[in-house]
């Protein structure tokens, strides 16, 4: 069976908006999330990503994150 996915952009939405989107997507049968860490400072979003990822995992989502190699230097 094919698995459907969605993209989220935490730098462009609030956590609450993303949580609502995840709820809708989970109810509609989506099971994957794609996001990226490319164009913003890592330290400013680590907690937000952690909260979103924890919520998504509780809903049963698999998370795929595309990371710019420069991001690793930020850590």
N, C-alpha and C positions, 0 to 999 in steps of 0.2 A: 504494500500500500504506500502511496506517495504521501509525503508529509509537507504540509503547507507552512510557510513562514512569513514573518512580518519584519519590518525594519523599524528601529527606534532611534531617536536622536536626542539623547538626554540634555545636550547643550541648547536645544531649541524648544523644550517643553518642560513643564514642572513635573515633579515626581507624581503628583496626584493625577495629572493628565495622562501620564504614562501608565499608572496603575489602572486607571479606568479603561484605557486602550487594551491593556493586557487582559483584563477581565472579559472584554468583548471578544477579543481574538481567541481566548481559551474556550469560550462558549461556542464560538463558530468552528472549532476544530483545529485551529492552528497550534503547532507544537514547537516551532523554531523561532528564534529571534536573531536578527543580525544587527550589529551596531559597530561603530568604529571609534577609535581614539586617534584622530589625526590633527585637528585644527584648533585645539584648545589646550590649556595647561592641565596636566594630569592631576596635580595636587588639588585643584579646585573641584574636581569631579569624582575623585576616588570614592568618597563616602556615598555620593549620589548613585554611582554605578553599583556599588556594593548593595545598597538598599533595593535598587531596582532588580538586580540579579537575584537577590534572596527571595523577593516577592515572586519573580518569574519562576524560579525553581519550585516554590511551593505550589504553583499552578501547573507544574509539570513541563515547563519549557526547557528546551535545549538552547544554549546561548552560544552564538558564534561571534567573535569579536575580531575585527581587523585592526591591527596595530601598526603604526608607523614606527620604524626602528628608533627614531629619535625619542619616542615615548619612554623607552627603556632607560635612556640617560636621565630622564626626569625623575625616575624612581630612585 
